[in-house]
Amino acid sequence: MHRPDFDIEGEIIWTQIEMFGEKSILVGAFYRPPSSDLAYLSTLRESLSKITKSQHSNVWLAGDLNLGDIIWSNQSVKLGAPKANISKELINIAADFGFEQVIDKPTRGERILDLFFTTNPTLVTKSTVVPGISDHDGIASIVLNTSVKRSNQPPRKIYLYQRANCEDWKADAQKISDDFASRDLSVTDAENLWNELKDRVLASEEKHVPSKIVRGKKTSPWITSQIKRHQRKKQRAYNRAVKSNTPEEWERFREIRKSVKKETRKSYRKFIHDKCAESTKQLYSFIKALKNDNTSISALKDPELGTLITDSQQKAEILSKQFQSQFPKENLEDLPIEPESKIPSMPDFIIHEAGVIKLLAELNSNKATGPDGNFSQISQNYSRRDRLGSQNNFSTFIRYRCSTNRLVDFKHNSHF
């Protein structure tokens, strides 16, 4: 939709894009002739002043401004630039109206002539320059989102231990315990032994402990059941008004709509007030849900290919390589011989069963699970004689695991 109310004398035009359920976007195109003076750039400031007084949407502004002496990375002008006053004015305009210029590669020679300004740079996912036309070596290509990407919480499985079949679970635990009691743990590979134990214990949990899938919900907590009833009433009034198309029914619908809107706003303000009084954590969680910016790591430039990377795994690899590059690469083929240590070796230490049981009892089963799944909860259950049978063999295995310190799962487990 063209917005002639924002157009002024000069080569500038504005259009507004309306999107369902999202903020509208104002898109502008502006051209500054190479021979124009400082006064011509004031028309851009005048046009932007009209927009900020009447709009709160995201704004995109693109065009050829023929000011290639600006260093956009640090908002400065090259020394000795012929039109330094005009370049500085453009930088001031961008700062005054909250714009950020995202094109970072030359579009003609070594100069950036084609510019793209946005009021929300976090929505820009990719900025490149493709082969150009006319006297321009390249044309800026921008890939951006129209709204903030919100990460949905993936479905997760939780176990309902309060409803567990303890008798059958206890019988399975006793069977596993008796089976391990018949083995000589000292002659069995610790990693294989642990994997077998873990698989059998988790299979027993899956069999005897009910579970459910929990999914994240996108709800408005201030919408009460009473407001929902009134919303349904509004919908029925709207359906009747459309069907009858009489002034009386339309007036009744508008009154109900007005009442629902007023009630919703009142409930929303009450919700905000209660959150402020409740705790700062709850308040900040609510504020975070209202975000207008993408808070994740923005696109990174691949130092080898020179392209912007948006894939999460590839960005992680770029950051990892950058971290590794800060350390010297040692020559592993010519390592010096390590002298014999004068520090005496540590004597053997004994891990007692009572100490292992004590550690298991102190595990916090409400903490987030680690690489071994729900093992903090299960470890506690298997270490309690009064709930799931004898704990001798389980604690013996834990003691053996502590002595060998070779199990992959436990190397990354914060519970132990």
N, C-alpha and C positions, 0 to 999 in steps of 0.2 A: 504494500500500500504506500503510495507516494505521500510524502509529508511536505507539501509546499510551504507550510508555515515556518519551516526551518530553513528553507532556501533563501538565499540573499543574492545580491548582485555579484556576479562572478561565476566561475566554473565550479559549482558545488551543487550537489543534489543529495537528498535524503530519502530513504524508504524505510518503512517499518514492517517487520515480520512478526506476525502474531502466531503463537503456538499454543495448543491446548494444554492447559495445566502447567505452563511454564511462563517465565518472564518474556515479554516481547523484546525484540532486538532491533536496534536502530543501526542501519548500515548507511554510511555516507561515502561519497566519492568526491575528491577534491583535486584540482590541478592548478599548479602555480607556474605560470610562464616564466622562462628563464630571465626575461628582461624586466619582470615586475619588481616593484620596490617594496619597502616595508609596509606601506599603507595597504597593499593588496592582501598581505597576510592578516591584517586586522579584520578582514571580512570573515576569516575562519573563526577568529575569537568571538566575533559577534554572533555567528551562527551557533557555536557551541554554547554560548550564554543563554540562548533561547531554549536549548534542549535541557540543560540542567535545571531550569526553572519549572519545567513542566513534565519531565520524564525521570523515572528511576530505573529504567531498563539497562541492559548491557548495551554498550555502544561500540561499534566497529567503524573505523575510518581508514580508508585506503586511497592511495593516489600517488601520482608523480609530482613531487614538490621541487625537484631540481635543486636540492640542497645536499650535495654529496660530501661536504666538508665536516659533517657532524660525526663525532665518534660516539655512537649510541651506547656503547658498553659502559662509559663513564660520564655520559651527558656533558660532553665538552666539544669545543670547536677546534679544528686543526689550526696550528699557528700560521699566521699569514693568509688565512682564508679571505678571498675577495669580498664575500658577502657575510662577514662574521656577524654583523648586527641582525640580519634577517635570520641566520641560523640560530642565534641565541634566543630570538623571539619565539621561534618554533619550539625550542626546548622549554621555554617558559610556559608556552601554551599547553604543552603536554603535561607539565607538572601541575599547572593551575587546575586543569580539568581531570586529573587522575588518570591520564593515559600512559601506556607503556608501548614502546615501539619494539616489535618482535623480529623484524627482518635483520639478520646479522651477516648476510653474504652480499657481496657487490652485485649490482644488476647492470652496471655499465662500467667497463674498465675496472678500476679499483674503488669505485664510488658506489654508495648505496643511494640510488635516486628514488626507487619505488619503496614506499613505506606502508606499514600496516600498524595502526594504533588500536588498542583495545583497553577498555576499563577493567577487564578481568583477565589478566594474562595466564592465570592458572588453567583456563579452559583451552588454551592452545596446546595441542599435542604434537604438532609437527610443523616446521617452517623450513622450506627448501626453495631453491631457485632452479627453474627449468629453462631450457633454451627459449630465447625470446624472439620478438619480432621487431620490425622497424630498426631504429638505431640503438635498441637496448640489447645487451648481450644475454640477459636472462629476465624471466618474469617470476615474481614471487608467488609461491604456492603455499597456501596456509591450510592446515587441517586442524579444526577445532571442534569442541563440543558446544552444544547450545545450552547445556545445563550441567550442573555438578554431577559427577558419577558417584553414586552411593553404593558402597559394598554391602551386599546382602549377606547376612550371617548364614553359613551353610547349615543344613539340617545335621543334628548331632544326636547320638544315641545315649540315653542315660538309663541306668539300672535302678530298679525300685527294690532296694534291699529290705525295706520294711515288709514287703509281700513275698519274700523268698521262701521256698520250700526247704526249711532248715533241716528237716529229718532226712530227706533224700540227699541234700547237699552234704550233710554230715556223713552219710554212708559213702558217698563218692570220695570225700576227703579221707576217710579211713582206708578206703581201698587204695588210693594213691599213696598214702603213708605206708601201708603194709608193703606195697610194691617196691618203694624206694628203700624200705628197711631190709629187704632181702638182697640188696646190692652192696658191693664194695665201692663206695663213692670215690675212693682214692685212686682207683685204676680206670676210671671213666673220664673221658674228655669233658671238661667243665662246660664248654660252650654247648655241646650237644646235649649234655645232661640238663642244662638250664632251659634250652629250647623245648625239650620234651616236657619238663615240669611246667613251664609256662603254658604251653599248648593245652595240656591236660587240665590245668587249673582253670584257664579261661573257658575251655569247652564245658567244664562243669558249671561254671558261673552262667554261661549262656543257656544251659539246659534248665537250671533250677531257679534262676533269678529273672523275674519278669522285666521287660524293658519297654521303652517307648521312644519315639522319634520326636524331638523338640525342634520346632522351626521358629526362626525369628519373625516377629510381627511388626508391620508398619502401621501403628495405630496412633490416633490422637487421644491421649488419655483424658482430655478435658471434655470429650464428647460422652456425656452420661447417657444412661438408658432412657431418661426422660427426654433428652434432646433427640435421641434416635426416634422415639415415638412421634415427636413433633415433626421430624424430618419426613417420616412416612406419611403423616397427615398432610404435610405440604405437597408431597408427591401426588397424593390422591386428589387434593384440591386442584393441582395443575392438570391432571388427567381429565377431571370434570370440566375444567375451563376450556380445554382444547376440544372436548367432545361437544359441549353445548355452544361454546363461542358467544356467550352472553356477557354484557358488561358487569352484571352482578357477580357471576362466577369468577371473572378475572379480578374484580376488586377484592373478593374474598381470598383468592390465592395470594394477592400482593400483601394483604394484611397478615396472613399466616407466615409468608416469607419474611416479612419485616420482623415479626415476633421471634421466629427461629433465629434469625441473624443476631438480634439483640440478646437472646438467651445464650447463644454460642459465645459471643464476645464476653459476656459477663462470666461465663464458666471459664473461659480462657484466662481472663485476668485473675480470677480466684486461683486457678491452677498455678500461674506464675508466682503469685504472692505466697502460696503455700510452699512452693519449691524453694523460694528464697529463704523462708523461715525454717525449712526442714534441715537442709545441709547443703554446703557448697558443692559437694560431689554431684548431687542430684541436679543442682542448677546448671553446672557446667556440662553435664551430659545432655541436658535439654538444649543448651545453647549450641553445642556441637552439632546436634541434629538439624539446626537451622542454618548450617554453613552454606555459604555461597561460593566457596573456593574449593578446589581440589587440594587436599592436604598431602597426598601421596608424593613420592619422588617424581619430579617432572622429567620430561624426555631428556636423555643424555646423548651427547655427541660421541659417536664411535671414533676414537683417535686414529684408527687404521683406515676405515672406510670413509670417514668424514660425514656420515649421515646421522640423523637423529634417531635414537632407539627408544621405542615406547613399550616394548615387551618387558615384563617384570623380570623374567629369568635373564634376559640379555643385559638389562640394566644392572642386575646383581653381579654378573660376570665382569662388566666394565669396572664397577667399583672394586671388585676383588683384584683385578689386574692393576688398578691404580694403587691399591694398598701394597701389593707385592712389589711394585716398581720402586717403592721407597726404601727397599732393603737391598744390600749388595748381594750379588750372586756369587756364592762360594764355589771354588773348584773342588769338587768332591773326589777327584781322582788323585789329588796330591795332598792328603790330609796329614797333619803332623801326628806323631805317635804320642798318645796320651800317657804322661808319666804315672807311675804307680801312686795311688792316693795315700797320703799319710793319715787320713781320717779313718778311725776304726769303723768297721761295718756295724750296723745296728743289730743287736741280738734279736733272736726270734721272740715273737710275742704270741700269747695264747688268747684266743677269742673264746670266751665261755658262753654256754647256752643261755645263761641268765641274762647276760649282757645283750645278746641278740634279741631275746624276747622283750627286754626292756625297750630297745630301739623300735621294735615293731609296734609295741603298745603306744609309743609316743608319736607315731605317724599321724599326720593330719589328713584324714580321708576326705576332707572338704576342699583340699587344694586341687588345682588343676592337675590332671593326670600327665605323666611324663611319657617317654617312649614306650614304656611297658603297659600302657593302657590304664586299667583301674587297679593296678597291683597294690597300691597302698591300702585300699579297702580289703582286698583279698588277703594280703599279708597279715593284716590284723586278725581277720577271721580264722586263718589257719594257725595262728600262734596262740589262740585261746582254747585251752583244753576243755572248758565248759561249754563251748559252742559247737565246734566242728571236730571234736576228737583229739587224738594225741598230736602234739606238735613236735615231738622229738626229731623226726626225720627232716621236717621242713627247716627247723632251726639249725640242724646239723649241716644241711646243704648251704644255708646262708653263711654259716661259719666257714665252710669250705670255700665258698665264693669269695669271702673277704680275704682269705689267706692267699688264693691264687690271683685275685684281682685281674682276671682275664676276660670277664664277660662283657660283651659289647653294650648290652642294655644298661647294665649298672654303671658303666663308665660315664654315662650321660644322665644319670638319675639323681635328681637333687634330694630325693627322700633319704638317701643313705650317705 
